[in-house]
C-alpha cells in the first residue's frame, strides 16, 4: 500500500517538470527576440551616425533632435541622406526576411527565398524595360517609372504562378517547379533586352541589379513601412497554422488547416514585400535566404518566435551591411547587395557550427 502511495505523484512531478522546462524555453526565446530587437536598433543608430560626412554621434544627435549646436548642413545630411538610407536598409531587410520565412514554411524548402519563384527575375525584367526601352506605365513621373515597372512585374508573377499551379493543384513541389521555369524565362527576357541596350542604359541597369539604398526617399519608406504594417500582423495571425504546416501538409490538414488558402495568402504577402523591396533597392537575394535560417537556429520552428526573429534578423543583417558598405572602402559606398553576402555568410556559418535551435 505504501509503495503504491509513494509512486502515485510521479506522473504529476514529471508533468510539472515538463511545464517548467517549457516555461524556461519560452523565456529564453523571448529574451533572444528582445536581444535581436536591441541589436537591430543599435545597428540602425550606428548606420545613422556613421558616414562619409563625418558628423559623429554628438552632431548626429543634435541634428536629430534640433539642438542649438546643429547646423543647417548637419540637419540636411541627416534628414535627407542618413535617415532615409538607414531606414530603407532596416525596412528592406525586415521585409525580405519575413518574406523568406513564410516562403520556406509554405514550400517546406530550406533553400527557398522570396526570389525562388521568380519574383526577383520578374522585377528585373520590369526594371530593364523601363531603363533600357523606356517602356512603363503611362502618366508616371520619371522617378517612379523603374520601381513601378519592377513592382507590377514582380507582383504579377505571383498571380501568374498561382494561376498555373492551381490548374492541377497548387502543391509545394509544383509551385517550385513553375517558379524555376519562371526564373529562367524572365532571365532570358532580361538578357534579350540587355542585348539591344546602349552602353549607358546597360551600365545603369547593372548598377540597379547590385542593390542600393541611396535611391529611396520618404515616400518609398512610407510604402515599405505600410506594407510591413499590413503583412506582419497577417502573418503573425496565421502563426499556429504556419507552425502546423511544418509537420507536413497531411498533418496540417488533419488539424483543420486550409493549406491551399494559407499558401495563397502567404504568397500574396511574400509578393507584396519582395516586390516593393526589389522595386526600391534592386536585387538583394541573400537576406531572404539566410535571415530565416539564423532565426530558426536561435528560436526554433515555433512561428510565435520564428516570424519576429526572422524579421529582426533581416533588419539587423541589412543595417550591418549598410554600415559596412560605408566603412569597407573609405569615401566609397559599396552596393549593399554585394555587402550583404560578405557580412551575412560568416554569421550564418558561425551559427551553423555553433549548434542546434533553442
Number of C-alpha atoms within 10 A of each C-alpha: 5 6 7 8 8 9 9 10 10 10 10 10 11 11 11 12 12 12 12 12 12 12 12 12 14 15 12 15 21 16 13 18 24 15 14 22 19 14 19 22 17 15 23 23 19 18 24 27 22 18 21 11 12 10 17 13 14 12 18 23 19 16 23 16 10 14 12 8 12 17 13 11 9 19 20 12 16 22 16 13 18 21 20 22 24 25 25 31 31 27 26 32 30 33 33 33 38 35 34 34 30 28 29 21 23 24 21 17 13 15 14 23 30 30 30 25 26 26 30 31 27 31 34 30 25 27 31 29 23 23 21 20 15 13 15 21 14 7 7 11 9 11 10 16 22 26 25 22 24 32 28 19 21 29 23 17 25 24 15 14 23 20 13 15 20 14 8 9 13 20 16 17 13 17 20 20 15 18 23 15 15 22 20 13 15 21 18 14 18 20 13 12 16 21 10 12 18 12 11 10 17 18 13 14 21 13 13 24 19 17 25 24 21 18 16 17 18 15 10 20 19 14 12 22 18 11 17 21 11 13 21 20 11 14 24 17 13 17 19 14 20 26 18 24 24 18 11 14 19 13 13 18 15 10 12 11 18 14 21 17 11 16 22 16 15 22 23 17 25 28 26 23 30 31 31 26 29 29 29 27 25 29 23 28 23 24 30 32 24 28 32 34 25 24 29 22 19 22 26 18 20 16 26 20 21 28 28 24 32 35 31 31 29 35 33 27 27 35 34 26 27 31 26 20 23 20 16 12 10 11 11 12 18 21 23 28 25 18 23 24 17 14 17 20 13 11 14 16 12 11 17 14 8 10 10 12 15 15
